[in-house]
Amino acid sequence: MERIREPIRVAVVFGPGRQIKPVWFEWRRRKHTLLETTYHWREQVGAATLLHFAVTDGEALYDLIYNTLDQSWHLNGIEAT
């Protein structure tokens, strides 16, 4: 996986039970509509809880990270399919 680590804009749907579903994200002026979340997990880094989402737009697999402490999103990495 190619590491990116850049801030991004993300549209999400908040569901019941504190569910978060990324719908699309914008990176380098391109909008990526997400077809599927293949996996998600959480990581504790100091006071911050990081929520990882492995998502795909049909062209690549992306690792998106939501930082619950400062409420920011980052594109952590890309793997071309």
C-alpha positions in Angstrom: 0.0 0.0 0.0 1.3 3.4 -1.0 1.3 5.8 2.1 -0.3 9.2 1.5 -1.1 10.7 4.8 -3.0 13.8 3.5 -6.0 15.6 4.9 -9.2 15.0 2.9 -12.9 16.0 2.9 -15.3 13.1 3.6 -19.1 12.8 3.4 -20.5 10.3 5.9 -23.8 8.8 7.0 -24.2 8.4 10.8 -26.3 5.4 11.6 -27.7 3.9 14.8 -25.3 2.6 17.4 -22.6 5.1 16.6 -22.1 3.7 13.1 -20.1 5.8 10.6 -20.3 5.0 6.9 -18.1 7.0 4.5 -20.0 7.8 1.3 -17.5 9.8 -0.7 -14.2 11.6 -0.2 -12.4 14.4 -2.1 -8.7 14.2 -2.6 -6.6 16.5 -4.9 -9.8 18.0 -6.4 -11.2 14.6 -7.4 -14.3 13.2 -5.8 -14.3 9.4 -5.1 -17.7 7.8 -4.7 -17.4 4.8 -2.4 -19.0 1.5 -3.3 -18.1 -0.5 -0.3 -16.4 -0.5 3.1 -14.5 -3.7 3.2 -13.1 -3.5 6.7 -13.0 -1.1 9.7 -11.1 -1.0 12.9 -10.1 1.4 15.7 -6.7 2.4 17.1 -5.8 4.3 20.2 -3.0 6.8 19.9 -2.5 8.8 23.1 -5.8 10.6 23.8 -7.0 10.2 20.2 -9.1 7.3 19.0 -8.5 6.7 15.3 -11.2 5.0 13.2 -9.8 3.3 10.1 -12.0 2.5 7.1 -10.8 0.3 4.2 -13.0 1.5 1.4 -13.2 1.1 -2.4 -14.5 3.1 -5.3 -14.1 0.2 -7.7 -10.7 1.5 -8.9 -8.6 1.2 -5.8 -8.6 0.4 -2.1 -8.2 3.4 0.3 -7.4 3.6 4.0 -9.3 6.5 5.5 -8.7 7.6 9.1 -11.1 9.6 11.2 -9.5 11.2 14.3 -12.3 11.4 16.9 -10.3 13.9 19.1 -9.9 16.7 16.5 -12.7 15.4 14.1 -10.4 15.3 11.1 -10.1 12.9 8.2 -6.9 11.7 6.4 -6.2 9.5 3.5 -3.6 7.2 5.0 -2.9 5.0 1.9 -3.9 3.7 -1.5 -3.6 0.2 -3.0 -4.4 0.0 -6.7 -6.6 -3.0 -7.7 
